[in-house]
Amino acid sequence: MAVQTRVVSIFFIQLVLLAVSGLNRANGAGLRTGYYDESCPDAETIALKTIRKAISKDVTLAAALLRLHFHDCFVRGCEASVLLDAAEEGDAEKDASPNFSLRGYDVIDDVKSAIEKSCPGVVSCADILALAARDAVRLTGGSFWKAETGRRDGRISLSKEADENLPSSNFNIAQLKQNFASKGLTKKDLAVLSGAHTIGVASCFVITDRLYNFTGRSDTDPALDPTFASELKKKCKPGGGGPFLELDQGSSTISDAHFYKAVRQNRGLLTTDAALLNDHVTRAYVNRQSTSAAAGATFGRDFGESMVKMGEIGVLTGNEGEIRKRCAFVN
C-alpha cells in the first residue's frame, strides 16, 4: 500500500508458512461486524466524520491511511503496533526505514480522541486503523465493505520486526509471493491488494535503481515501457531527487481499477507493480481488471474481501492486549 529465488526452497517455505499462518487466521474468529453496536454505537460514524474532514483538506491522506493499516498488519498482525512511539528499550516500528514515509498518525489520533469523548476506553486503535482504511477507500470513490472489529491493541513495537516483515518496493514476484504467503494471503490477494496503488504517490528515490541501475550496470528495467521510462527520467535525477510521482498516473486520487491498465501497459511505477505480470495468477488478474467492462465492480468487491482477510492477520481479541487510551503509548 507502497514504496521501496531461491526457487527450490520457496515452495517448501510457503507450505510451512501457510500452516503457521492458519493460527493467525484463527485469531480472526474473535472479530465481527458491528462489534461496537451496543458498547459504542456511534463509533464508525464518528470515525467517518473525522476522516472525511481530514481527506477533504488533503486527499493524499487517503492513501496514507490505507498504507498505515497495511504496514500495521504485516508486522505482528493488526494490533496497532505501528502507532506506538519508541520505548526506552529501542526503536519502534515507525522508526524503521520502510516506515519513514508513513503519514496519517494525526488523523488516527483525532479519530481516537473524538471516539474517546463518546465512549472512553472502548474502541481500540487497531480497529480505528481498519475503519480508517475502509473509509479512505470509500471517500475516494472506491467500494464500501463491512469492516470487522473487535481487535485489541498490542504492547510491543520493534523497528527490526518492521524491517524483517514489510515487503520492499524492489521485491520480485517470488519474494512477494513468499511474503504474502507468510501472512496467510494468496496470490490473488497479492494482486488485489496491490491495487491499493490506485491512489497515492511515491518519491523518485523509490524508483532510482529501476531507472538508472536496475542490475548494477547503469541500466533501466527492461520491463518498463521505454517512453514512460524517459518521462520519469526527466523528473527524477540519478541521485533520487525530484518530485513525488503518482502511483497511478492521472488517477492517483480516485480508487478504481485504472491501476491495472497501467501495469498491463508496462507503466506501473514500482518494481512490485511490474512483478505482477511474472506469475500466471497475478498476471491473469491484471489482464482481467484491465480489459473487463465490469472491472470496477469486481475489483471493488475483491478489494473489500482481501482487506477483511488482511485485517484478520494476527489479531488480539478477548482479554489479549489492551485498549489504549492514546494510540502512541501503551497504558
Order of alpha helices (4+ residues) and beta strands (2+ residues): alpha-alpha-alpha-alpha-alpha-alpha-alpha-alpha-beta-alpha-alpha-beta-alpha-alpha-alpha-alpha
